[in-house]
């Protein structure tokens, strides 16, 4: 290979690595984790201890802090949350290895680049090797939307806005890993099956408490019902720990193959984890 082409190839590879930020080195025993977010986020986070231990990561530990709605975004946790002091105390211990946050969409809450940066800077003061996951939920009032409209809105928010946020963080902190947990796409897939008449595990899009029916969501706002929580937790688990869900010894309790859907959601998200070449 001519010298000029070789130099060009090296430069291109270096640029690609910088754009993708740090690659993931698979933890052998489990992360000491911190998750902060709202009610579309916390049900997924709370299941990670059980799932991680079951999947072979017995040293996974976590702290989860909850605030409702827009108050579950990074800026509100920083400025106004009653939990802010305890979150900072956990980070100041220097023991947090994985820090997960979320947002509520464009123009809502306090989930801009600068709001995330406040927490990233604080975390890195005490553990410069912290890994960050940004979890992308589904939109509010999902049952109001036809599937095409919902899918389009989610795609725009996910790829244009949320991925752009992750790209900015990767560029600003090239020595740390930032990755997306795109579990909100799970809601798109369940809605798609429902509208096609292929989701037999639920009675409707939204649960009816009075009639004792089940749904993808528990209410009009879009809080997750059991099937959405199960799917979301599988997406979280396999994204964080690179678990092969086909081999994972766990039955979500539905006829629908949630493991296959989770695997496809992860495969379709190019802002997930970038694993080292020996994986």
Buried (B, 14 or more C-beta within 10 A) or exposed (E): EEEEEEEEEEEEEEEEEEEBBBEBEEBEEBBBBBBBBBBBBBBBBBBBBEBBEBBBBEEBBBBBBBBEBBBBBBBBBBEEBEBBEEBBEBBBEBEBBBBBBBBBBEEEBBBBBEBBBBBBEBBBEBBEEBBBBBBBBBBBEBBEBEBEEBBEBBEEBBBEBBBEBBBBBBEBBBEBBBBBBBBBBBBBBBBBBBBEEEBEBBBBBBBEEEEEEBBBBBBEBBBBBBBBBBBBBBBBBBBBBBBEBEEBEBEBEBEBEBBEBBBEBBEEBEBBBBEEEEE
